[in-house]
């Protein structure tokens, strides 16, 4: 059994572990576990949340259909550079699901939209007489 299969088997029993906790439980090197987990994340079998914990990918449910609809709408708004509206839709998408993976994704994308909206917001500038 290679490291990736060991990680998948271990996460099936103990979800939400960091790379160090996985390495300690599997009695493996932390660096080896991080590299293998990075490959699993890239393949889409495992996801990493905002607190660097690893989880197995969950199956989609009917509740996630609403999340999928809202995320498509938010992506369309982002493509049109409507960052404030997209941030609001990402907030609604976060409320539409209970799965931590989707909630973390919505929070991260909402944060990005809010930063872009703030950057595009008009800044006050001085007029010719020195006033604002």
Secondary structure, DSSP 8 states (H G I E B T S, - for coil): --HHHHHHHHHHHS-SB-HHHHHHHHT--HHHHHHHHHHHHHHTSEEE-TTS-EEE-----HHHHHHHHHHHHHHHHHHTT-HHHHHHHHHHHHHH---HHHHHHHHHHHHHHHHHHHHHS------TTS--
